Amino acid sequence: MKLVTNVMTAEAKRAEFRRQLTQGAFFPTPGAHNGLTARIIETAGFPAVYMSGAGVSNTLFGLPDVGLITLTEMTFVARCLVQAVCVPVIADADTGYGNAVGVGRTVREYESAGVAAIQLEDQMSPKRCGNIAGKELTSIEEMTGKIRAACDARTDPNFLIIGRTDSRSIMGLDEAIRRGQHLAQAGADLVYGEGLRTVEELELFAREVPGLKMMNMGGYARERTTPKVPLEAVQAMGYSVVIFPLAVTRAGTRAMWDFAHSLKAEGTAFELEHIKELAGHAVESWYEFTGVEGIRELEEKYMPAAAVQSRYAQGDGYVPQSSDKP
């Protein structure tokens, strides 16, 4: 993967993201929990990356998604993702880390981190993953106040505010639609109904709530509670963004789990067999995959040529290829 060395400014990226959304573009968006995962998603050809709060909590701290991580921790990870990719980053901002007054600082911190959009939800703190029972909701009046405060706090008008309601699993579909309508009226740039149970519910929510909508193709329990829908159908319903919050993270975690247990059981022989299977894969040469070639290119561009040649002529180990070599 190439290093990100010459990209659009955050402001330009946000403006382009908003422009594409308003012109009807569709953004299927997998979730990432660190810069490497974000780069893999971008390399696969996806037009945006979603920073999952659950993914950050689960991987960075080994904790469940029940509101145990902070604004500082989340915006640190957001900066890492933004700096790793050229595509826009949509970031989970949980409940906003405070009331409507505190949401102002949340917006400023995420905006400073360079993300294109944040998602705010109507759960009470401490929140929990939308597909886990035990959630409590704020009043719609408090939530619409947060949305208005978030919109007023942004300094870049193209920084998008996504309003999320978790009311479906507690108060039913009618309340989810009612809250979605209020979120749109309060100024949310996109509205997201969490935990909708059927294709028919997804269609009705999209039809009844005005403006741009976001959908979650998540749900990671053994027994599914939310449907998996073809992307063409999601777009046809009227959704502009569809997120897969933990799909990539879970797939990667499964691979690590399987590898670690097999390595413990079989030792070096297992790793040698694994290395054979990597032949021709993008991660076969880990140093190339993580961008060391780009570092040498920067050295050759900005450092004295003799110093660069001397650096790589001495010692042994992997030698990144010069930019003038195939």
Residue pairs with C-beta under 8 A, 6 or more apart in sequence:
1 39
1 40
1 43
1 289
1 290
1 291
2 291
2 294
3 291
3 294
3 295
3 298
4 83
4 84
4 85
4 86
5 294
5 298
7 13
7 86
8 16
8 86
10 82
10 114
10 115
10 116
10 156
11 156
11 158
13 86
13 88
13 114
13 116
14 88
14 116
14 117
14 156
14 158
14 159
14 160
15 158
16 88
17 48
17 88
17 116
17 117
17 158
17 160
18 158
18 160
18 189
20 27
21 27
21 160
21 190
21 212
21 240
21 241
22 212
24 240
25 47
25 240
26 231
26 235
26 239
26 240
26 241
26 242
27 47
27 48
27 240
27 241
27 242
28 46
28 47
28 231
28 242
28 244
29 46
29 47
29 48
29 49
29 50
29 90
29 241
29 242
29 243
29 244
30 41
30 46
30 49
30 50
30 243
30 244
30 247
30 248
31 49
31 50
31 51
31 52
31 54
31 55
31 243
31 244
31 245
31 246
31 247
31 248
31 249
32 38
32 40
32 41
32 49
32 50
32 51
32 52
32 55
32 81
32 248
32 249
33 51
33 52
33 55
33 56
33 58
33 59
33 60
33 77
33 249
34 59
34 60
34 77
34 80
34 81
35 80
35 81
35 83
35 84
35 85
36 84
36 290
37 248
37 249
37 252
38 49
38 51
38 80
38 81
38 84
38 85
38 89
39 84
39 85
40 248
41 49
41 85
41 248
42 49
42 85
42 86
42 87
43 282
46 87
47 87
47 88
48 87
48 88
48 89
48 90
48 116
48 241
49 81
49 85
49 87
49 88
49 89
49 90
50 89
50 90
50 91
50 92
50 243
50 244
50 245
51 74
51 77
51 78
51 81
51 89
51 90
51 91
51 92
51 115
52 92
52 243
52 245
52 246
52 249
53 65
53 69
53 74
53 92
53 93
53 94
54 65
54 92
54 129
54 245
54 246
55 245
55 246
55 249
56 69
56 73
56 74
56 77
56 92
57 63
57 64
57 65
57 66
57 68
57 69
58 64
58 65
58 246
58 249
59 249
59 253
60 69
60 73
60 77
61 68
61 69
63 69
64 128
64 129
65 128
65 129
65 132
66 126
66 127
66 128
66 129
66 132
67 94
67 95
67 125
67 126
67 127
67 128
68 126
70 97
71 97
71 105
71 106
71 109
74 91
74 92
74 93
74 94
75 109
75 110
75 112
75 113
78 89
78 91
78 110
78 113
78 114
78 115
79 113
79 114
81 89
81 91
81 115
82 89
82 113
82 114
82 115
83 114
88 115
88 116
88 117
89 114
89 115
89 116
90 115
90 116
90 117
90 118
90 119
90 160
90 162
90 241
90 243
91 110
91 113
91 115
91 117
91 118
91 119
92 118
92 119
92 245
93 106
93 110
93 118
93 119
93 120
94 120
94 121
94 123
94 125
94 127
95 120
95 121
95 122
95 123
95 124
95 125
95 127
95 138
96 102
96 103
96 106
96 120
96 146
96 150
97 103
97 105
97 106
97 125
98 105
98 106
99 142
99 146
100 142
100 145
100 146
100 148
100 149
101 149
103 120
103 146
103 149
103 150
103 153
104 149
104 150
104 152
104 153
105 153
106 118
106 150
107 118
107 150
107 153
107 154
107 159
107 161
108 153
108 155
110 118
110 159
111 154
111 155
111 156
111 159
115 159
116 158
116 159
116 160
117 159
117 160
117 161
117 162
117 189
117 190
118 150
118 159
118 160
118 161
118 162
119 162
119 164
119 192
119 214
120 146
120 147
120 150
120 161
120 162
120 163
120 164
121 127
121 130
121 164
121 165
121 166
121 194
122 137
122 138
122 140
122 142
122 143
122 163
122 164
122 165
122 166
122 167
122 179
123 135
123 136
123 137
123 138
123 166
124 136
124 137
124 138
127 135
128 134
128 135
130 164
130 166
130 169
130 194
130 195
130 216
130 218
131 194
131 195
131 218
131 219
131 220
131 221
131 225
131 226
133 169
135 166
135 169
135 170
137 166
137 167
137 170
137 171
140 178
140 179
140 182
143 163
143 165
143 179
143 182
143 183
144 182
144 183
144 185
144 186
145 186
147 161
147 163
147 183
147 186
147 187
147 188
148 186
148 187
150 161
151 161
151 186
151 187
154 161
160 189
160 190
161 187
161 188
161 189
162 188
162 189
162 190
162 191
162 192
162 214
163 180
163 183
163 184
163 186
163 188
163 190
163 191
163 192
164 183
164 191
164 192
164 193
164 194
164 214
165 176
165 179
165 180
165 183
165 191
165 192
165 193
165 194
166 194
166 195
167 175
167 176
167 179
168 175
168 176
168 193
168 194
168 195
168 196
168 197
168 201
169 194
169 195
173 196
173 197
173 201
173 204
173 205
176 193
176 196
176 205
177 193
177 204
177 205
177 208
177 209
180 191
180 193
180 205
180 208
180 209
181 208
181 209
181 210
183 191
184 191
184 209
184 210
184 211
188 211
189 211
189 212
190 211
190 212
190 213
190 214
190 240
190 241
191 209
191 211
191 212
191 213
191 214
192 213
192 214
192 215
192 216
193 205
193 209
193 213
193 215
194 216
195 216
195 225
195 226
196 202
196 205
196 215
196 226
197 225
197 226
197 227
198 227
199 227
199 229
199 233
202 215
202 227
202 229
202 234
202 237
202 239
203 237
205 213
206 213
206 237
206 238
206 239
207 238
212 240
212 241
213 238
213 239
213 240
213 241
214 239
214 240
214 241
214 242
214 243
215 234
215 237
215 239
215 241
215 242
215 243
216 226
216 242
216 243
216 245
217 226
217 228
217 229
217 234
217 242
217 243
217 244
217 247
218 226
218 243
218 244
218 245
218 246
218 247
219 225
219 226
220 246
220 250
231 242
234 242
259 274
262 270
263 270
263 271
278 284
282 289
283 289
285 318
287 318
287 320
288 320
292 318
292 320
293 320
293 321
295 320
296 308
296 312
296 320
296 321
296 322
296 323
297 323
299 308
299 311
300 308
300 322
300 323
312 319
312 320
